Amino acid sequence: MSKKDIAATMHIKRSAGDWIFDIAVIILFSVFTFICIFPFYYLLINTISDNDLVTSGKVNFIPLLKNAAGDGVFGVQINNYLALRNVQDLGSSVLVTVARTIIGTALMVITSAWAGYLVTKQKMWKRSFWYRFLVITMYFNAGLVPWYMNMLMMGLTDNFLAYIIPGMVAPYNIILVKTYIESIPASLEESAIIDGAGTTKVWLKIILPLSVPILATIAIFGAVGNWNSFQDSLLLMNNSPELYTLQHRLYIYLNSSSNLGAMMSQGGTVSEQAAASMLNQRVIQYTVSMVSIIPILLVYPFMQRFFVKGIMLGAVKG
């Protein structure tokens, strides 16, 4: 039988109802996609449009610039983003946030991978107790005040380590890793042990390479959490503005009656061009918001394939 005959045999005639259903699904998901994407698009076009047109509410679907007659025409400018470079305190906040995201996420992934592997070992001392103790911490929380007192007693106020140490042990991520590792054939580990590999070597050479999907998944969780976090900065860094995170700085801007005054109060210096741009409250809110979400928007598409595979395999059994 030729390929043409096989194709003709496998062809299924579609009814009018099938076509209507397909079209309805395409329209539905197109509308849903538009609803999800448009807020970010709207935010972007308002940051690259003329500030006066943004303030007057004329920028809705395309970026606009003023022409000689004062009317809005299609155009793009990046002065708002260039102006942000001159705000020293914002630059330090970006560095702090990037550092805590990279270091905090890396240590959380390593800790979760190691702890998740250990609790799969039947020979681990008091394995059931430690695993149940780990799970219990997901259901009980002492509250904000005890948490703050605990951080104060450990010397983690006005300390960069306050961003790193508390997030290293994440019970939910450890459970995901444990479940994923249990899906790996035990024969692979047994073969390595027979060849003389110890626990650490098995973890490094066998478990970690095979656990990339679930590790990428929890890395996404950790990176997004670290990048968006501002409550720990708000409560713990009262005397150290140089350790403010980007989200904390954004929180200050969005809640300040005068954005320029907020920048200057922390010792930031701005040029005349930057000051003129910052006087527009709506524009600075849009611009800083866009700067804070761009990294996540850029990273997530590359991690999505690992995320889907990891979360599905890591949640099959508990």
Buried (B, 14 or more C-beta within 10 A) or exposed (E): EEEEEEEEEEEEEEEEEEEEEEEEEEEEEEEEEEEEEEEBEBBBBBBBBBBBBBBEEEBEEEBBBBEEEEEBBEBEBEBBBEBBEBBBBBBBBBEBBBBBBEBBBBBBBEBBBBBBBBBBEEEBEEBEEBBEEBBEEEEEEEEEEEBBEEBEEEEBBBBBEBBBBBBBBBBBBBBBBBBBBBEBEEEEBEEBBEEEBEBEEBBEEBBBEBBEBBBBBBBBBBBBBBBBBBEBBBBBBEEBBBBBBBBBBBBBBBEBEEBBEBBBEBEBEBEEEBBBBBEBBEBBBBBBBBBBBEBBEEBEEEBEEBBEBBBEBBBEEE
